Amino acid sequence: MSNAKLKLMVLLLTISLLGVQFALASHSIKQKSMVYLNKKTKQFFSYIHAKDHYDYGHKAGKKFFFFYKFLEILARLIQEPPADDYAEKTLENLSIYSPWLIEELQGLSNSTGIGIKNLLNIFNLFTKSNQCTVILVTGNATKNNETFLAQNLDMRRDNVKNVFLTHVYSRFLTNIFVIADIETENYSYVFCGLPIFYELPLMKNITRYVDEESGVSTYSIERLTMMRCKNIFEVQKLWENIVRASGRNRFWPHFWDNSIPSFCDKNGDIITIEQTHNYICFVYRNSTDITKTCNDILWHANHHQFLDPNLTGSVYPGEENVDQSTFLRAKRAVELLEKNYDLADIFT
């Protein structure tokens, strides 16, 4: 592989836009814009132009038909029973807080022949606990005054099924990037993975009070952010004003303190969000009073590191086990960011 191709692959695999971190669109990407893609990079993109959310789900099912059917077959082989009334409760919640997602599921169901409840059970089956560490660097923290957002996947070696299905299969064997252009939304957006199906983990915490209320799932808010926000200030407004879901529920599409959204925009601004139904914290490039370190660097490694766990019910430092390692990974991320301050580039 040539150096140019290697650099391109490093870039594409480094910028992961699935579920926990995103680069905001500066304007809508219209269908005609596809002609401007370099021939070498165009092969990594799929483009879905849809008139509404139902149409998006329907076209996603047609474009990635065999990938969804493979998950359906595999789910039958695994034969793990779904949680009691999981699909019914999920559909009831979505009908109140995220009806657009039901429209997508209906379109996906009609084009794949997989029932909506079966789709929910399939997505939930492959939503298992893995961890990730996210870093954001911008401005003076970089070598050339750039902005980088990257994700490192952390998982146990014996968790082969989940490694393949939720990371390798659902992201990189479909297409590196998918451009979603839904006419009823403000902006097109780019993501990495299998449309509609996300993998975002959550560890249960049943030992103390948890800020637990119904609302819009973090997955749904992240999707809405990509479709309706162009910078981090619009991101803050959306997340502050929306009715957020939080609690012990670990079923797709509901995730809680292990889903920590992080965003960057074309202006070089970065933000990380910790939230529950009643509490929310926004951390910016200059939030040194919160991060206790340099400007222009942020990080996250699951669970609440800035919100008070006594209020939210999240994990305390020292409670994490081998499956979580949240605060160990966060500490290591800060060390590396500080060590490489003003040196960060795509290869650092």
PyMOL commands that set and color helices and strands:
alter all, ss='L'
color gray80, all
select helices_A, chain A and resi 3-14+31-36+39-42+53-63+65-78+86-97+99-112+116-125+139-141+160-172+218-228+232-241+288-291+309-312+326-339
alter helices_A, ss='H'
color red, helices_A
select strands_A, chain A and resi 21-23+45-50+131-138+147-154+177-182+189-191+262-264+270-275+280-284+297-300
alter strands_A, ss='S'
color yellow, strands_A
deselect
rebuild
show_as cartoon
